[in-house]
Amino acid sequence: MQWGQAQKETVHSYRIEYRTNSIWKQIITVTNNFQRKRVHKLSEDIKTNSIRIIVLETNGEDSARIVEIRVYRD
């Protein structure tokens, strides 16, 4: 790991989606990410029983590593 550079396995671009009435809807799109930990706060509540993250690109590796996902209601 080098200071100031993204690790190659870090997710560079991704989408977060949720499912409602059997339809997936996009809520967040991120590009040019280099951080290992991200926090996304939504402007409104969403009622769902499923979320997914679609990795579009890493910072160099062939595969991405997402270790943990947490969802909270403030």
Beta strands, then each sheet from edge to edge (+ up, - down):
strand 1: 11-20
strand 2: 23-30
strand 3: 51-58
sheet 1: 2+ 1- 3+
end
